[in-house]
């Protein structure tokens, strides 16, 4: 007879059995909730696909039409341009705000307050009407004449340029706070160690601080990119034919409003899903790097 069996037979009465497998608790609430959710999902699917007013044949007809695909392309381009400006400005503004120079810190704070405090739509309309303030855009040394370059503002500030500037400058104010939070999350001892090794402040920021801050910066930046993808729909107000505007031009001609809005929504969902997968891949890669570094550190301490 095995030791476990003999212990089970010789245990005193009232002694708890330690050799029995654990029994999971009954959770009827979970099954009820799952049944309710499944019922609601089935009802929604039936309503969506059984209702002829959704006009699914019209949706499939325009889903890959040239006008819609051109709008998708312009939406992606606006997102890339605006986020490039936003990330670059955000990094510069964050470093300026963390600077010991009061002038740089105050200028960065003023920029963040101004562009975070006004709606993105207001900024788009402002840049679109910039020629009302500056009919000609001149480049040169201030207060010295003649200017190096003078061009018509209407020729430069096209609707796409206005949308890019408005969205990019607005995004830069939000990205600056994300980058600043990521930099502040790094242990100050890292900077002290880098200084002890003789690294300059720029080298410390580039080689020590920013690589570690990426773990904090990447997740909210991914959310900002997804938000920017949808925020580009505001550009339709200033005559930019992005995805929503392209769908709008079609349904104003055909009066098939709901199907075209569904087409735009499907493309937004697809693009958002792709960006989400990319974000998760980057986060997993950064997490693996941190995990490998922790394993190497524990192995070195063990030896």
C-alpha positions in Angstrom: 0.0 0.0 0.0 1.3 3.4 -0.9 2.2 6.0 1.7 -0.6 8.3 0.6 -3.2 5.6 0.9 -2.0 4.5 4.3 -2.1 8.0 5.6 -5.6 8.4 4.3 -6.8 5.3 6.1 -4.9 5.9 9.4 -6.0 9.6 9.7 -8.0 10.5 12.8 -11.7 11.2 12.4 -12.3 14.9 11.7 -8.9 15.4 10.2 -9.1 17.2 6.8 -8.1 15.1 3.8 -5.0 16.8 2.1 -4.7 14.3 -0.7 -8.0 15.1 -2.5 -8.0 17.2 -5.7 -9.3 20.7 -5.4 -12.9 21.2 -6.4 -13.7 24.5 -8.3 -16.4 26.6 -6.8 -19.7 26.7 -8.6 -20.1 30.1 -10.4 -23.6 30.1 -11.9 -23.4 33.9 -12.4 -20.8 33.4 -15.0 -22.9 31.1 -17.0 -25.9 33.3 -16.8 -23.8 36.4 -17.9 -22.3 34.4 -20.8 -25.7 33.2 -21.9 -27.1 36.8 -21.8 -24.1 38.1 -23.8 -24.4 35.3 -26.3 -28.1 36.0 -26.8 -27.5 39.7 -27.3 -24.7 39.0 -29.8 -27.0 36.6 -31.8 -29.8 39.2 -31.7 -27.4 42.0 -33.0 -26.1 39.8 -35.8 -29.6 38.9 -36.8 -30.8 42.5 -36.8 -27.8 43.8 -38.7 -27.9 41.2 -41.5 -31.6 40.6 -41.7 -32.6 44.2 -41.9 -32.7 45.2 -45.6 -32.3 48.9 -44.8 -28.6 48.3 -44.2 -28.3 47.7 -47.9 -25.3 45.3 -47.7 -25.1 44.9 -51.5 -24.4 48.6 -51.7 -21.8 48.3 -49.0 -19.9 45.6 -51.0 -20.3 47.6 -54.1 -18.5 50.7 -52.7 -16.1 49.0 -50.3 -13.2 48.8 -52.8 -14.3 51.6 -55.1 -11.6 53.9 -56.4 -13.0 57.0 -54.5 -13.1 55.1 -51.2 -9.6 53.7 -51.7 -8.2 57.1 -52.5 -9.8 58.4 -49.3 -8.2 55.5 -47.3 -4.8 56.4 -48.8 -5.1 60.1 -47.9 -6.3 59.1 -44.4 -3.2 57.0 -43.9 -0.9 59.8 -45.3 -2.5 62.4 -43.0 -2.0 60.1 -40.0 1.7 59.5 -40.9 2.4 63.2 -41.5 0.6 64.4 -38.5 2.1 61.8 -36.1 5.6 62.5 -37.5 5.2 66.2 -36.6 3.5 65.3 -33.3 6.2 62.9 -32.1 9.0 65.2 -33.2 7.5 68.2 -31.5 6.5 66.2 -28.5 10.1 65.0 -27.9 11.5 68.5 -28.3 8.8 70.1 -26.1 9.3 67.5 -23.4 13.1 68.0 -23.3 12.5 71.8 -23.3 10.0 71.5 -20.4 12.5 69.4 -18.4 15.3 71.8 -19.0 16.8 73.9 -16.2 16.6 76.9 -18.6 13.5 78.8 -17.5 13.0 80.4 -20.9 12.9 77.0 -22.7 10.7 75.5 -20.0 8.2 78.5 -20.2 8.1 78.4 -24.0 7.3 74.7 -24.0 4.6 75.1 -21.3 3.0 78.0 -23.3 3.0 75.8 -26.4 1.4 72.9 -24.6 -1.3 75.1 -22.9 -2.2 76.8 -26.2 -2.5 73.8 -28.4 -4.0 71.4 -25.8 -6.4 74.1 -24.7 -8.1 74.7 -28.1 -10.1 72.1 -30.1 -8.4 70.4 -33.0 -11.2 71.5 -35.3 -10.6 75.2 -34.4 -6.9 74.7 -35.2 -7.7 73.1 -38.6 -9.9 76.1 -39.6 -7.3 78.6 -38.3 -4.5 77.1 -40.5 -6.8 76.8 -43.4 -7.5 80.6 -43.2 -3.9 81.6 -42.4 -3.7 83.7 -45.6 -6.2 86.1 -43.9 -3.4 87.0 -41.4 -0.4 86.5 -43.6 -1.1 86.9 -47.3 2.5 86.2 -48.1 4.9 84.0 -46.2 8.4 85.4 -46.0 11.6 83.7 -44.8 14.6 85.7 -43.6 16.3 87.2 -40.6 13.7 89.1 -38.5 13.9 92.9 -38.7 16.4 92.8 -41.6 15.5 93.2 -45.2 15.3 92.0 -47.8 13.7 88.6 -47.1 15.2 85.5 -48.6 11.9 84.1 -49.8 8.4 85.4 -50.2 5.6 83.2 -51.5 1.8 83.4 -51.7 0.2 81.9 -48.6 -2.7 80.5 -50.5 -0.3 78.6 -52.8 1.5 77.0 -49.8 -1.3 76.4 -47.3 -3.4 73.9 -49.3 -6.1 72.0 -47.5 -3.9 69.0 -47.0 -1.1 71.2 -45.6 -3.5 72.9 -43.3 -4.8 69.6 -42.0 -1.3 68.3 -41.5 -0.2 71.4 -39.6 -3.4 71.6 -37.5 -3.4 67.9 -36.5 0.4 67.7 -36.1 0.8 70.7 -33.9 -2.1 69.7 -31.8 -0.8 66.2 -31.4 2.7 67.5 -30.4 1.2 69.1 -27.3 -0.2 65.7 -26.2 2.9 63.8 -27.1 5.1 66.1 -25.1 3.3 65.1 -21.9 3.6 61.4 -22.9 7.3 61.7 -23.6 7.9 63.7 -20.4 6.1 61.0 -18.3 8.2 58.3 -19.9 11.5 60.2 -19.2 10.4 60.9 -15.6 9.6 57.2 -15.1 13.3 56.3 -15.5 15.2 55.9 -12.2 17.3 59.1 -11.5 20.1 56.8 -10.5 20.5 55.9 -14.2 21.5 59.5 -15.0 23.8 59.6 -12.0 25.5 56.4 -13.1 25.9 57.7 -16.6 27.4 61.0 -15.4 29.8 59.0 -13.3 30.9 57.2 -16.4 31.6 60.5 -18.2 28.6 60.6 -20.5 27.3 64.0 -21.5 23.6 64.9 -20.8 22.8 64.4 -24.5 24.5 61.0 -24.6 22.8 60.0 -21.3 19.4 61.0 -22.8 20.0 59.2 -26.1 21.7 56.0 -24.9 20.3 55.5 -21.3 17.1 57.4 -20.6 15.1 57.3 -23.8 15.6 53.5 -24.5 14.2 52.7 -21.0 11.5 55.4 -21.3 10.1 53.7 -24.5 8.4 51.0 -22.3 6.2 53.8 -20.9 6.0 55.9 -24.1 5.0 53.2 -26.6 1.5 52.2 -25.3 0.0 55.7 -25.0 1.7 56.6 -28.3 -0.1 53.7 -30.0 -3.4 55.0 -28.6 -2.6 58.4 -30.0 -1.9 57.0 -33.4 -5.2 55.2 -33.4 -6.9 58.4 -32.2 -5.2 60.4 -34.9 -6.4 58.0 -37.6 -10.0 58.7 -36.6 -9.3 62.4 -36.0 -8.3 62.9 -39.6 -12.1 62.8 -40.3 -12.2 66.4 -39.1 -10.2 67.4 -42.2 -13.3 67.0 -44.3 -14.5 70.4 -42.9 -11.7 72.1 -44.8 -12.3 70.3 -48.1 -9.8 67.4 -47.6 -11.2 64.3 -49.4 -10.1 61.8 -46.8 -12.1 58.6 -46.1 -15.2 60.1 -44.5 -15.3 62.9 -47.0 -15.0 60.4 -49.9 -17.9 58.5 -48.5 -19.8 61.7 -48.0 -19.3 62.8 -51.6 -20.8 59.5 -52.8 -23.9 59.5 -50.6 -24.7 63.1 -51.3 -25.0 62.0 -55.0 -26.7 58.6 -54.5 -28.6 59.3 -51.2 -27.3 56.0 -49.8 -26.1 57.5 -46.6 -26.2 54.4 -44.2 -24.3 52.0 -46.5 -21.5 54.5 -47.2 -21.1 55.3 -43.5 -20.8 51.5 -43.0 -18.1 51.4 -45.7 -16.2 54.1 -43.9 -16.6 52.4 -40.5 -15.3 49.1 -41.9 -12.2 50.7 -43.2 -11.6 52.6 -39.9 -12.0 49.3 -38.0 -9.6 47.5 -40.4 -6.9 50.2 -40.1 -7.3 50.4 -36.3 -7.0 46.7 -36.1 -3.7 46.7 -38.0 -2.3 49.5 -35.8 -3.3 47.6 -32.7 -1.4 44.5 -33.9 1.7 46.6 -34.6 1.4 48.2 -31.2 1.2 44.8 -29.4 4.2 43.5 -31.4 6.3 46.5 -30.4 5.2 46.2 -26.7 5.9 42.5 -26.7 9.4 43.1 -28.2 10.2 45.8 -25.6 8.9 43.5 -22.8 11.0 40.6 -24.0 14.1 42.9 -24.0 13.4 43.9 -20.4 12.8 40.2 -19.5 16.0 39.1 -21.1 17.9 41.9 -19.3 16.4 40.9 -15.9 17.4 37.2 -16.5 21.0 38.2 -17.4 21.2 40.4 -14.3 19.9 37.5 -12.1 22.3 35.1 -13.7 25.2 37.5 -13.1 24.2 37.9 -9.4 24.0 34.1 -9.0 27.5 33.6 -10.3 
